[in-house]
Amino acid sequence: MAMKQEISTLLAKKMDRKDFLRHVGIAVVAATGFGAVMKSLNSGGSSKSQHVGYGDSAYGGSKQS
């Protein structure tokens, strides 16, 4: 409920183009930053890539180092 009130207050506020773009920019950064944090938490903080490409699977053969 509080979030809806805050959004309504923000939408009712008079602002110029610069203020509007600032608010939109902050919202975009917050949304993408939150997604990146959640993604890193779900991966367990592992820095090793989980990418499987050609040569990494049974169809591509085995990789020998």
C-alpha positions in Angstrom: 0.0 0.0 0.0 2.7 2.5 0.9 4.4 1.9 -2.5 1.2 2.9 -4.3 1.0 6.1 -2.3 4.6 7.0 -3.0 4.1 6.4 -6.8 0.9 8.5 -6.7 2.7 11.3 -4.9 5.6 11.1 -7.4 3.2 11.2 -10.4 1.3 14.2 -9.0 4.5 16.1 -8.4 5.3 18.9 -10.9 8.7 18.4 -12.5 10.5 19.4 -15.6 12.1 17.1 -18.1 15.4 17.0 -16.3 13.8 15.9 -13.0 11.7 13.3 -14.9 14.7 11.8 -16.7 16.6 11.7 -13.4 13.7 9.7 -11.7 13.4 7.4 -14.7 17.2 6.8 -14.7 17.3 6.0 -11.0 14.4 3.6 -11.4 16.2 1.8 -14.3 19.5 1.5 -12.4 17.6 0.3 -9.3 15.7 -2.4 -11.3 18.8 -3.6 -13.2 21.0 -3.5 -10.1 18.5 -5.5 -8.1 18.4 -8.1 -10.8 22.1 -8.4 -10.9 22.4 -8.8 -7.2 19.7 -11.5 -7.1 21.4 -13.3 -10.0 24.8 -13.3 -8.2 23.1 -14.6 -5.0 21.4 -17.4 -6.9 24.7 -18.5 -8.5 26.2 -19.0 -5.0 28.9 -16.4 -5.6 30.7 -18.7 -7.9 33.0 -16.9 -10.3 33.3 -20.0 -12.6 31.3 -19.8 -15.8 28.5 -22.3 -16.2 28.6 -21.9 -20.0 28.3 -25.0 -22.0 29.3 -24.5 -25.6 30.6 -26.5 -28.5 33.2 -28.9 -27.3 31.9 -28.9 -23.8 29.2 -31.4 -24.3 28.8 -35.0 -25.4 28.0 -33.9 -28.9 31.1 -31.7 -29.2 33.5 -34.3 -27.9 35.7 -34.0 -24.8 38.0 -31.2 -23.9 41.5 -32.1 -23.1 43.8 -29.5 -21.5 
